[in-house]
Amino acid sequence: MINSPHIQPPFHPLNLPVSNLRIQQTARGIKIFDPLRKKWLILTPEEWVRQNFISFLINHKGYKAGLMANEIAITLNGTTKRCDTVIYNTTLQPLAIIEYKEPKVPITQKVFEQIARYNIVMNVKYLIISNGLKHYCCEVDSLNHSYRFLSDIPEYQLISH
């Protein structure tokens, strides 16, 4: 288990700051360490986006790893779905849902509909979508059943109040 700069993920660069991620070569392929779940995972293109985006939130936007969770199960219309990442406030109320796609998957209306369905259960104020190349953040106004796109991913201190 080494953090080797010689192990290069087989994916092209993302539109995110360079991250110092823990990567290792195993007999089963390249693995990446998920600091939120505290375990090694097979490195897929979507997991590459997730881990880089989480690093970006923590190291550049002031998000706290202890207030983030990956693969949160919810029940929607009798079926179990998984939110890729959920961000919480200090009283552990969900603030945001993040949906990741691999870089070759375009972010379409269908992706927004997917995360909006998750929000029926979660009722968060922010919806974030990233494929590593493009990132979108919507602020949800549940009272008026509307939303607005933000020009950037907000700092944690701005969304946590």
Helices and strands as residue ranges (DSSP letters): E 23-26, E 29-34, E 39-42, H 45-61, G 65-67, E 68-76, E 79-88, E 94-100, H 109-122, E 126-130, E 135-141, E 146-149, H 156-159
